[in-house]
């Protein structure tokens, strides 16, 4: 079940991306964090405890929202704008896409 539910910008342009190989839709103006949490209840699992993480500070200071793209690139989900065709990987040790 998604952690976030869209209340605004429902008429913004659709941006297509994937989460762990699953096709998803976000909206123009979404951050990666917003887009992912509109589809799932977590951003990733902690590499230390294995517990689900969903970001913390929401301003790029805490390092809690790092995610990886299928290309291997790491980015801060809370400050990175969603881009068409992103292939986001939330499962450690696996790439999709």
C-alpha positions as CSV (number, residue, x, y, z in Angstrom):
1,X,0.0,0.0,0.0
2,X,1.4,3.4,-0.9
3,X,2.7,5.7,1.9
4,X,1.6,8.8,0.1
5,X,-1.6,9.6,-1.8
6,X,-1.7,12.3,-4.5
7,X,-4.0,15.2,-3.6
8,X,-2.6,17.9,-6.0
9,X,-1.1,18.2,-9.4
10,X,-3.3,15.3,-10.7
11,X,-3.4,17.1,-14.1
12,X,0.4,17.6,-14.5
13,X,2.2,15.7,-17.3
14,X,2.7,12.0,-16.7
15,X,6.3,10.7,-16.3
16,X,6.9,7.0,-16.8
17,X,9.5,5.2,-14.7
18,X,10.1,1.8,-13.1
19,X,10.6,0.6,-9.6
20,X,12.3,-2.7,-9.4
21,X,11.3,-3.3,-13.0
22,X,7.6,-2.6,-12.4
23,X,6.2,0.2,-14.7
24,X,4.9,3.2,-12.7
25,X,3.7,6.7,-13.4
26,X,4.7,10.0,-11.7
27,X,3.9,13.6,-12.4
28,X,5.9,16.5,-13.7
29,X,7.3,18.3,-10.6
30,X,7.6,15.1,-8.5
31,X,10.8,14.2,-6.7
32,X,12.0,10.6,-6.9
33,X,10.9,10.3,-3.3
34,X,7.4,11.5,-3.9
35,X,7.0,9.3,-7.0
36,X,8.2,6.2,-5.3
37,X,6.1,6.7,-2.1
38,X,3.0,7.2,-4.2
39,X,3.5,3.5,-5.3
40,X,4.9,1.8,-2.3
41,X,5.3,2.1,1.5
42,X,9.1,2.4,1.5
43,X,11.9,3.9,-0.5
44,X,14.4,1.2,0.3
45,X,15.7,-1.1,3.1
46,X,18.5,0.1,5.4
47,X,21.8,-1.5,4.4
48,X,22.6,-1.8,8.1
49,X,19.4,-3.0,9.8
50,X,17.3,-4.2,6.9
51,X,14.4,-2.1,8.1
52,X,12.3,-0.1,5.6
53,X,13.3,3.5,5.1
54,X,11.2,6.3,3.6
55,X,13.4,9.4,3.9
56,X,13.8,11.5,7.0
57,X,14.7,15.2,6.6
58,X,13.2,15.7,3.2
59,X,15.8,18.4,2.3
60,X,18.9,16.4,1.3
61,X,20.9,16.6,4.5
62,X,20.4,13.3,6.3
63,X,21.6,10.7,3.7
64,X,18.5,8.5,4.4
65,X,16.9,8.7,1.0
66,X,19.8,7.5,-1.2
67,X,18.5,5.2,-4.0
68,X,20.2,3.5,-6.9
69,X,19.3,3.5,-10.6
70,X,19.6,0.4,-12.6
71,X,22.7,2.1,-14.2
72,X,24.4,2.0,-10.8
73,X,24.1,5.8,-10.3
74,X,23.1,6.7,-6.7
75,X,21.0,9.8,-6.0
76,X,19.1,11.5,-3.2
77,X,15.5,10.8,-3.8
78,X,14.2,13.8,-1.8
79,X,16.0,16.4,-3.9
80,X,16.2,14.7,-7.4
81,X,13.4,15.5,-9.8
82,X,11.8,12.5,-11.4
83,X,12.8,12.0,-15.0
84,X,11.2,10.1,-17.8
85,X,12.5,6.5,-18.1
86,X,14.2,6.3,-14.7
87,X,14.8,2.7,-13.6
88,X,14.9,2.9,-9.8
89,X,16.2,-0.1,-7.8
90,X,15.1,-0.5,-4.2
91,X,16.2,-4.1,-3.7
92,X,19.8,-4.5,-2.6
93,X,22.1,-6.6,-4.8
94,X,19.7,-6.7,-7.7
95,X,19.3,-4.5,-10.8
96,X,16.3,-4.4,-13.0
97,X,15.5,-2.9,-16.3
